[in-house]
Amino acid sequence: MTTDRWDETWHRLRQWTNGQAQSERLAAQILLSEGYHNVDPSHPLGGRDGGKDALCERDGQKWIMAVYFPRGQRPFGEIQRKLLDDARGCNSAEVDALAFVTNQELSLAERSRLRKATGATHVDLYHLERIAMILDKPAMAGVRKQFLGIDFDPAIGTLEDALDVLLGPSRDEHQMREAYNTLSARGAELLTRGVDEGGSRCTTCFSANVRTASGEHNGRSFDVTMCQDCGEVLDFCY
Protein backbone atom coordinates (compact mmCIF):
# COMPACT_ATOMS: atom_id res chain seq x y z
CA MET A 1 0.00 0.00 0.00
CA THR A 2 1.33 3.42 -0.94
CA THR A 3 0.47 6.64 0.85
CA ASP A 4 0.67 10.37 0.22
CA ARG A 5 1.35 11.19 3.87
CA TRP A 6 5.08 11.75 4.34
CA ASP A 7 5.02 10.72 8.02
CA GLU A 8 3.01 7.49 7.57
CA THR A 9 5.70 5.42 9.32
CA TRP A 10 5.42 7.58 12.45
CA HIS A 11 1.62 7.31 12.54
CA ARG A 12 1.49 3.53 12.05
CA LEU A 13 4.06 2.98 14.76
CA ARG A 14 2.21 5.17 17.24
CA GLN A 15 -1.20 3.60 16.53
CA TRP A 16 0.21 0.07 16.69
CA THR A 17 -2.44 -2.63 16.24
CA ASN A 18 -0.32 -5.66 15.29
CA GLY A 19 0.17 -7.11 18.76
CA GLN A 20 3.14 -8.08 20.88
CA ALA A 21 4.61 -10.81 18.66
CA GLN A 22 4.96 -8.55 15.64
CA SER A 23 6.33 -5.68 17.72
CA GLU A 24 9.08 -7.94 19.07
CA ARG A 25 9.96 -9.15 15.59
CA LEU A 26 10.02 -5.60 14.27
CA ALA A 27 12.21 -4.49 17.20
CA ALA A 28 14.64 -7.33 16.44
CA GLN A 29 14.98 -6.11 12.84
CA ILE A 30 15.61 -2.57 14.07
CA LEU A 31 18.38 -3.72 16.42
CA LEU A 32 19.98 -5.89 13.72
CA SER A 33 20.13 -2.82 11.47
CA GLU A 34 21.79 -0.89 14.32
CA GLY A 35 24.72 -3.26 14.76
CA TYR A 36 23.33 -5.72 17.30
CA HIS A 37 23.84 -9.40 16.51
CA ASN A 38 23.07 -12.89 17.79
CA VAL A 39 19.54 -11.72 18.56
CA ASP A 40 17.83 -14.61 20.34
CA PRO A 41 14.06 -14.08 20.88
CA SER A 42 12.41 -15.45 24.01
CA HIS A 43 8.67 -16.10 23.50
CA PRO A 44 7.19 -13.64 20.96
CA LEU A 45 4.07 -15.82 20.65
CA GLY A 46 3.48 -15.87 24.40
CA GLY A 47 5.15 -17.34 27.46
CA ARG A 48 7.16 -16.27 30.50
CA ASP A 49 10.36 -14.57 29.40
CA GLY A 50 11.72 -13.39 32.76
CA GLY A 51 11.60 -9.71 31.80
CA LYS A 52 13.47 -10.10 28.49
CA ASP A 53 11.94 -10.25 25.03
CA ALA A 54 15.28 -11.28 23.53
CA LEU A 55 18.98 -11.54 24.26
CA CYS A 56 21.52 -10.00 21.92
CA GLU A 57 25.10 -8.76 21.70
CA ARG A 58 26.91 -5.58 20.64
CA ASP A 59 30.41 -4.20 21.19
CA GLY A 60 31.40 -7.31 23.14
CA GLN A 61 28.54 -6.85 25.63
CA LYS A 62 25.43 -8.89 26.35
CA TRP A 63 22.13 -7.02 26.05
CA ILE A 64 18.46 -7.54 26.80
CA MET A 65 15.94 -6.38 24.20
CA ALA A 66 12.72 -5.12 25.78
CA VAL A 67 9.75 -4.01 23.67
CA TYR A 68 6.81 -1.75 24.59
CA PHE A 69 4.32 -1.07 21.80
CA PRO A 70 0.92 -0.03 23.22
CA ARG A 71 -1.66 1.60 20.97
CA GLY A 72 -1.40 5.37 21.19
CA GLN A 73 0.64 7.54 23.53
CA ARG A 74 0.70 6.44 27.17
CA PRO A 75 1.45 8.53 30.31
CA PHE A 76 5.11 8.90 31.15
CA GLY A 77 4.65 7.04 34.45
CA GLU A 78 3.48 3.92 32.64
CA ILE A 79 6.45 4.03 30.27
CA GLN A 80 8.84 4.42 33.20
CA ARG A 81 7.29 1.51 35.12
CA LYS A 82 7.62 -0.74 32.10
CA LEU A 83 11.26 0.25 31.60
CA LEU A 84 12.15 -0.30 35.26
CA ASP A 85 10.49 -3.73 35.21
CA ASP A 86 12.56 -4.66 32.17
CA ALA A 87 15.75 -3.21 33.67
CA ARG A 88 15.40 -5.57 36.63
CA GLY A 89 15.70 -8.41 34.13
CA CYS A 90 19.30 -7.36 33.43
CA ASN A 91 20.34 -8.51 36.89
CA SER A 92 18.54 -11.83 36.68
CA ALA A 93 19.90 -12.55 33.20
CA GLU A 94 23.46 -11.44 34.02
CA VAL A 95 23.71 -9.07 31.07
CA ASP A 96 25.41 -5.71 30.67
CA ALA A 97 22.76 -3.40 29.25
CA LEU A 98 19.21 -2.94 28.01
CA ALA A 99 17.92 -1.95 24.56
CA PHE A 100 14.42 -0.58 25.11
CA VAL A 101 12.39 -0.32 21.89
CA THR A 102 9.11 1.56 22.13
CA ASN A 103 6.59 3.35 19.92
CA GLN A 104 6.19 6.09 22.52
CA GLU A 105 7.16 9.74 22.11
CA LEU A 106 9.84 10.76 24.59
CA SER A 107 11.16 14.28 25.03
CA LEU A 108 14.85 14.90 25.75
CA ALA A 109 14.03 15.52 29.41
CA GLU A 110 12.02 12.30 29.63
CA ARG A 111 14.81 10.28 28.05
CA SER A 112 17.24 11.69 30.59
CA ARG A 113 14.86 10.84 33.46
CA LEU A 114 14.46 7.26 32.23
CA ARG A 115 18.22 6.71 31.97
CA LYS A 116 18.74 8.10 35.49
CA ALA A 117 15.88 5.99 36.88
CA THR A 118 17.58 2.74 35.85
CA GLY A 119 20.65 3.55 37.96
CA ALA A 120 23.71 1.52 37.00
CA THR A 121 21.91 -0.26 34.17
CA HIS A 122 22.93 1.22 30.81
CA VAL A 123 19.92 1.79 28.53
CA ASP A 124 19.83 2.34 24.77
CA LEU A 125 16.47 4.04 24.14
CA TYR A 126 14.77 3.46 20.80
CA HIS A 127 11.79 5.83 21.02
CA LEU A 128 9.16 6.72 18.39
CA GLU A 129 11.10 9.39 16.50
CA ARG A 130 14.26 7.32 16.46
CA ILE A 131 12.71 4.10 15.18
CA ALA A 132 10.63 5.99 12.59
CA MET A 133 13.84 7.52 11.26
CA ILE A 134 15.51 4.08 11.11
CA LEU A 135 12.56 2.47 9.33
CA ASP A 136 12.39 5.30 6.77
CA LYS A 137 15.92 4.55 5.55
CA PRO A 138 15.97 3.04 2.03
CA ALA A 139 17.73 -0.06 3.35
CA MET A 140 14.75 -0.77 5.64
CA ALA A 141 12.09 -0.66 2.90
CA GLY A 142 11.44 -4.39 3.11
CA VAL A 143 11.03 -4.29 6.89
CA ARG A 144 8.75 -1.26 6.64
CA LYS A 145 6.57 -3.05 4.09
CA GLN A 146 6.45 -6.32 6.05
CA PHE A 147 5.51 -4.87 9.44
CA LEU A 148 3.79 -1.57 8.58
CA GLY A 149 2.34 -2.32 5.15
CA ILE A 150 4.04 0.75 3.63
CA ASP A 151 5.34 0.19 0.11
CA PHE A 152 7.52 2.24 -2.19
CA ASP A 153 5.82 5.07 -4.04
CA PRO A 154 5.48 3.69 -7.59
CA ALA A 155 6.68 7.06 -8.87
CA ILE A 156 10.08 6.26 -7.39
CA GLY A 157 10.25 2.59 -8.27
CA THR A 158 13.76 2.47 -9.72
CA LEU A 159 17.17 3.87 -8.88
CA GLU A 160 17.00 6.06 -11.99
CA ASP A 161 13.68 7.52 -10.80
CA ALA A 162 15.13 8.19 -7.36
CA LEU A 163 18.14 9.95 -8.89
CA ASP A 164 15.83 12.09 -11.04
CA VAL A 165 14.03 13.19 -7.88
CA LEU A 166 17.26 13.93 -6.01
CA LEU A 167 19.11 15.61 -8.86
CA GLY A 168 16.21 17.20 -10.76
CA PRO A 169 16.19 20.75 -12.17
CA SER A 170 14.48 22.07 -9.04
CA ARG A 171 17.58 21.25 -6.98
CA ASP A 172 20.35 23.81 -6.58
CA GLU A 173 24.06 22.98 -6.74
CA HIS A 174 24.39 22.56 -2.98
CA GLN A 175 21.44 20.15 -2.80
CA MET A 176 22.81 18.08 -5.68
CA ARG A 177 26.24 17.90 -4.04
CA GLU A 178 24.64 16.77 -0.77
CA ALA A 179 22.60 14.13 -2.63
CA TYR A 180 25.72 12.85 -4.39
CA ASN A 181 27.71 12.68 -1.15
CA THR A 182 24.85 10.81 0.55
CA LEU A 183 24.60 8.26 -2.28
CA SER A 184 28.38 7.78 -2.27
CA ALA A 185 28.41 7.18 1.48
CA ARG A 186 25.53 4.71 1.21
CA GLY A 187 27.34 2.87 -1.58
CA ALA A 188 30.50 2.57 0.52
CA GLU A 189 28.42 1.34 3.47
CA LEU A 190 26.70 -1.34 1.37
CA LEU A 191 30.08 -2.68 0.19
CA THR A 192 31.08 -3.44 3.80
CA ARG A 193 27.71 -4.60 5.15
CA GLY A 194 27.56 -8.25 6.23
CA VAL A 195 31.28 -8.93 5.80
CA ASP A 196 34.10 -9.50 8.28
CA GLU A 197 35.77 -6.46 9.79
CA GLY A 198 38.23 -4.95 7.33
CA GLY A 199 36.65 -6.78 4.39
CA SER A 200 34.54 -5.57 1.49
CA ARG A 201 32.28 -6.73 -1.32
CA CYS A 202 33.02 -6.96 -5.03
CA THR A 203 31.98 -3.78 -6.84
CA THR A 204 30.99 -5.85 -9.90
CA CYS A 205 28.98 -8.83 -8.60
CA PHE A 206 28.54 -7.67 -4.96
CA SER A 207 29.91 -10.98 -3.63
CA ALA A 208 31.54 -10.98 -0.19
CA ASN A 209 33.97 -13.65 -1.37
CA VAL A 210 36.85 -11.19 -1.79
CA ARG A 211 40.43 -12.16 -0.94
CA THR A 212 43.79 -10.38 -0.87
CA ALA A 213 46.95 -12.30 -1.77
CA SER A 214 50.61 -11.35 -1.92
CA GLY A 215 53.14 -12.28 -4.59
CA GLU A 216 56.35 -11.26 -6.28
CA HIS A 217 57.10 -10.22 -9.87
CA ASN A 218 60.53 -9.25 -11.23
CA GLY A 219 61.83 -8.96 -7.70
CA ARG A 220 59.02 -6.68 -6.57
CA SER A 221 56.39 -7.68 -3.99
CA PHE A 222 52.75 -6.92 -4.67
CA ASP A 223 49.29 -7.34 -3.15
CA VAL A 224 46.25 -8.15 -5.28
CA THR A 225 42.64 -8.08 -4.10
CA MET A 226 40.32 -10.21 -6.23
CA CYS A 227 36.73 -11.44 -6.20
CA GLN A 228 36.81 -15.21 -6.00
CA ASP A 229 33.39 -15.49 -7.69
CA CYS A 230 33.62 -13.30 -10.79
CA GLY A 231 37.40 -12.88 -10.97
CA GLU A 232 37.31 -9.07 -10.91
CA VAL A 233 40.61 -7.50 -9.75
CA LEU A 234 39.56 -4.87 -7.24
CA ASP A 235 42.96 -3.58 -6.18
CA PHE A 236 46.60 -4.13 -7.19
CA CYS A 237 49.55 -2.43 -5.58
CA TYR A 238 53.30 -2.91 -5.27
N, C-alpha and C positions, 0 to 999 in steps of 0.2 A: 504493500500500500504506500503510495506517495502522498505527500502533504505539502501545502503551501505555507504552513506555519514554520518559521525558521527555528523556533525553540520547541519543536515537537518532542524531542528527546527528553528535555527537562520536564515537560508536562506529563509524559507517560511514566516517567520514573516517580514523580511525586504522587500521582493517582494510581499507584501500583495495585493491580487486581489479579496478578498471576500466582499469588500464593508463595509460601515459604520455600518450597523445593526449587522453583524457578529463580527466586531471588538469590538463593545460595549458589546455584549454577552460574548465574550472571555474575555474581561477585567473584567467583573463582576465575572467570574469564578476565575480569578487570584486573585482578591481582597478577595473573599470568602475563598480561600485557605490560605490567608495571615492574617486571623483573623478579617476581616471586616464582618459585619453582617447587617441584615435588608436592604440589597441592593434593592433599589426601582428605576428601570429604568424609564427614562422620555419618549422619543419617538424614540426607535431604528429604527423603520420603516419609520421615517420622521415626522417632525413637529417641531414647535418652542419649545425649551427646556430652554430658558433663560440662556444659558451658562452653563448648567449642563446636562450631559448625564445620571446621576443617583445620587440619594442621598443614603448615607449609614452611618454607625456608627462604631466607634472603640474606645476603652478605654474611654468610656463615652462622646465622642465628636461626633459632627455631621460633616460629610464630604461630599464634592462633588466629584464624579468621572467624570473625563474628559478624553476623548479618542482621540488620534491622530495617525491614521494608514494610511499615504499616501503610495503609491507604490515607493519603493526605498528611498535612503537617500536624505533628503532635506537640504538646507542651514540653518545654525544655526539661522539666523535672522527670518526665517519663523517659526521655532520651538518656538522661544522666543515669537513671536507675538501671536501664538496660545495659549501658556501658559498664557500670560498676559491677553488675552481676557477671558480665562476660570477663571483666578483668580478673575477677577472683578465680576464673578457670585457668589463668596463667600459672598460678601457684600449684594447683592440683595437677596440671599437665607437665610441670617442670619445663616451661618454655620461657623465652627471653622477652617476647613482646607481643602486642596485640594489633592486628589490622582490623579496624572497625569500619564496615561498609554499610552505609545507610542512605536512604532516599530523602533524608530530612535536611532542611535548610539550617545552616549553622553560621552565625555571625562570627567575626574574628574573636570577639570577647567570649562568646560561648565555646568556641574551640579551645581557647586558652583555659577556661574554667574546667572543661572536661579533662584536659591533659593534667591539670593540677589535681583534680579529684581522684585520679587513679594512683597518685603517689609515685612510688618507684617503678611502676609498670609503664614501660614506654608504649605509646599508642600512635599508630599511623591512621589518621582520620580521613576516610573517604566519604565526604558529605555530598549533598545533591549537586552543587555546582561543579565540584571536582569530577564526579563520575560522569556527569553529562558532558563535560569537556572531553574526557577520555573516550567516551562512546561516540562522539561526533568526529573523531579522527578518521581519515579515510581507511586506515588499516583495520578499524573496528566495524566496518560496514556490515560484514557478515554476522557479527555478534549482535549489532543493533537490529538487524532484520530478524534474526532468530528469536530474540527475547522481547523486542518492542514492536515488531511488525512494521518497522520503518524501512522502506526500500530507497534505492537511489532515485533521484529525479530523472525520468527518462530523457530530459533535455540535456543531461550531463552523463550520458551512458557510456562514453568512451574517453580514453585519455586525451584524444584530440579535441573532443568537446570541452573537456575540463580546461585544457590549455587555452582554447579560444576565449573561455570565460575569464581566465586569469590574466591573459595578455591581450585582451581585446582593445579596440580603439578608444574605449572610454577610460582606459587606465593611463596614468601619467608615467613618466620614466621611473620615478621612485617606486611606484607600486609594481611595475614590471620587474624591476631589479629585486625587490623583496620577494615576489613570486618565484623568480628564478632561483634565488638563494634558498628558499624554502624547499623547492623541488629537488635541488641538488643535495641538500642535507638529508631529505627523506630517502633519496636514492642511495646515498652512502650508508644510511642506517639499515636499509633493506639488505644490502650486500653483506652485512655482518650479523643479521638477525638469525638466531637458531644455529649458530656455528660456535666452535670452541673459541675461547678467548685468544685474541691475536690472529684468528683466521678470517677468511672472507669467502664470498661466493664468486663463481665465474660470471663475468659481465656479459658473456654470450649466451650460455644455457642456464644460468642461475643455479647450477649445481654447487653443493657445499663440498664436493669431493675435489678440493684444491690442495696441491702439495708443492712444497718448495724443496728442491734438491740442489746439491753443490757438485761442481765438477771442475775440470781443468782443461784448457785448450791453449796450445802453443805456449805452455809455461805460465799461463795466467789463470787464476781461480775465478770462478763465476758462480752465481746463484740464479736458478731459473724457477719461476713459479708457473705451474701448468695445471689446467683442469684435466683431471684423469678421466672424465666422461667424454668431452668433446675434443680434447687435445689442444684447446686454445692456450697459447703462451700469454700469460697475463703480465709477467714482469721478467726482465732479464738484465742482470747487472754484473759487471766485473768487480 
